[in-house]
Amino acid sequence: MSIALIAGLAMLVGAVAEVVALYFLLNMLLESGAVRTNYLGKDIPVSAGISFPVSVILVFLFYVLIQYYDSSFHIYLIGIISICFLGFIDDMLGQRDTLGFKGHFTALFKGKLTTGGLKALGGGIIAFFLALCSGHGWVDVFINTLIIALFTNMLNLLDLRPGRAIKGYLFFLVLIMLMAAGRVNWLLIAPLLGVVLVYFPVDLKAQAMMGDAGSNVLGLSLGYFSVIFLSLPYRVGVLLFLIAIHIYTEKYSLTRTIERVPFLRAIDQAGRSRENG
């Protein structure tokens, strides 16, 4: 079978797995009280993004069965499972009174570990592990660690309105593929892409929140794809962009910025009903 056909089948398996996962998961979250009030004041299931790594694993199981699984995929799986777990802890136990890198690390230096601080520290360790497994030399590892860590947090910053994080994920995924000039591993990209396309309408309709458990998986995936697919000059450019975004969001609201720019506002609101903003 051709790689294109296998990747297409992988997207299909990922999509089917996500449909099944969401069917059971959303009811479970509701019944267990795992809900949060969204920006419109509606109580909806939170942390639905725990379905992402589960569905991706099922696709990789499909690869094993057809003998197309690559052992290098282990690294990616460890990354998305670990970061999803940290996000789930923040979703379930997190307090919203300390926000941003500065706030979390200020609390840490005062001897208080917040769930956000745990996520930042754990995310940094996971990013370093992935970078160490994919880099060539310490400069490479340093750059790759920052890219993975900052991309992970950036998707978390986007996940404040229905559909916004997934739109960001799809946009940056296309951008990464363009910069890589087609030199990408479709068998690595396809599973999560199929999952995301199924979850997208659920997110747009504000039927559930993916939570940090989901946005962390999306962000880490973008970071990991960047470091394994892109050449050094492109990675340096990506890193500078991510640093600039984080400096900006420490001072200004990303949501307010999007709402003030007509083009960005139109993209942000595309696909949402009036009742969902």
SULFENNOR-V567899 format. One record per backbone hydrogen bond with DSSP energy under -1.0 kcal/mol. CO is the residue of the C=O (numbers start at 1). NH is the residue of the N-H. E is the energy in kcal/mol with one decimal. If there is no record, write none. Layout:
co->[CO	CO]
nh->[NH	NH]
e->[E	E]
This chain:
co->[2	3	4	5	6	7	8	9	10	11	12	13	14	15	16	17	18	19	20	21	22	24	25	26	27	28	29	30	33	34	36	38	42	44	45	47	48	49	51	52	53	54	55	56	57	58	59	60	61	62	63	64	70	71	73	74	75	76	77	78	79	80	81	82	83	84	85	86	87	88	89	90	100	101	102	103	104	105	107	108	114	115	116	117	118	119	120	121	122	123	124	125	126	127	128	129	131	137	138	139	140	141	142	143	144	145	146	147	148	149	150	151	153	154	155	158	161	163	164	165	166	167	168	169	170	171	172	173	174	175	176	177	178	180	182	185	185	186	189	190	191	192	193	194	195	196	199	200	201	202	203	209	210	210	211	212	214	215	216	217	218	219	220	221	222	223	224	225	226	231	232	233	234	235	236	237	238	239	240	241	242	243	244	245	246	248	248	253	254	255	256	257	261	262	263	264	265	266	269	273	274]
nh->[6	7	8	9	10	11	12	13	14	15	16	17	18	19	20	21	22	23	24	25	26	28	29	30	31	32	34	33	35	46	44	41	38	36	209	50	51	52	55	56	57	58	59	60	61	62	63	64	65	66	68	67	73	74	77	78	79	80	81	82	83	84	85	86	87	88	89	90	91	92	93	94	104	105	106	107	108	109	112	111	118	119	120	121	122	123	124	125	126	127	128	129	130	131	132	133	135	141	142	143	144	145	146	147	148	149	150	151	152	153	154	155	157	158	159	160	164	167	168	169	170	171	172	173	174	175	176	177	178	179	180	182	181	183	184	188	189	190	193	194	195	196	197	198	199	200	203	204	205	207	206	48	49	214	215	216	218	219	220	221	222	223	224	225	226	227	228	229	230	235	236	237	238	239	240	241	242	243	244	245	246	247	248	249	250	251	252	257	258	259	260	261	265	266	267	268	269	270	272	276	277]
e->[-2.3	-2.9	-2.1	-2.4	-2.4	-2.2	-1.9	-2.9	-2.6	-2.4	-2.6	-2.7	-2.0	-2.1	-2.2	-2.6	-2.8	-1.8	-1.6	-3.0	-2.1	-1.9	-2.7	-2.0	-2.7	-1.8	-2.5	-1.2	-2.0	-2.4	-2.2	-2.0	-2.9	-2.4	-3.0	-1.7	-1.7	-1.6	-2.5	-2.3	-2.5	-1.6	-1.5	-2.3	-2.1	-1.6	-1.9	-2.0	-2.3	-1.7	-3.2	-1.1	-2.3	-1.6	-2.4	-2.6	-2.0	-2.4	-2.3	-2.2	-2.4	-1.6	-1.9	-2.0	-2.1	-2.4	-2.0	-1.9	-2.5	-2.4	-2.8	-1.6	-2.3	-2.6	-2.2	-2.0	-1.9	-2.3	-2.7	-1.8	-2.4	-2.3	-2.3	-2.8	-3.0	-2.7	-1.9	-2.0	-2.6	-2.7	-2.4	-2.4	-2.5	-2.6	-2.8	-1.8	-1.9	-2.2	-2.5	-2.4	-2.7	-2.5	-1.9	-2.2	-2.4	-2.5	-2.8	-2.4	-2.0	-1.8	-2.3	-1.9	-1.9	-1.5	-1.1	-2.7	-1.7	-2.3	-2.3	-2.5	-2.8	-2.4	-2.6	-2.3	-2.1	-2.2	-2.6	-2.2	-2.3	-2.5	-2.1	-1.8	-1.1	-1.8	-2.0	-1.4	-1.5	-2.8	-1.6	-2.3	-1.7	-2.9	-2.1	-1.1	-2.1	-2.1	-2.0	-2.7	-2.1	-2.4	-1.5	-2.7	-1.6	-1.0	-2.6	-2.3	-2.1	-2.7	-2.8	-2.1	-2.0	-2.4	-2.9	-2.9	-2.2	-2.0	-1.8	-1.9	-2.0	-2.3	-2.6	-1.9	-2.6	-2.6	-2.4	-2.0	-2.4	-2.5	-2.2	-2.4	-2.1	-2.3	-2.3	-2.6	-1.1	-1.2	-2.9	-1.8	-2.4	-2.3	-1.4	-1.1	-2.9	-2.4	-1.8	-2.6	-2.2	-1.0	-2.0	-1.1	-1.7]
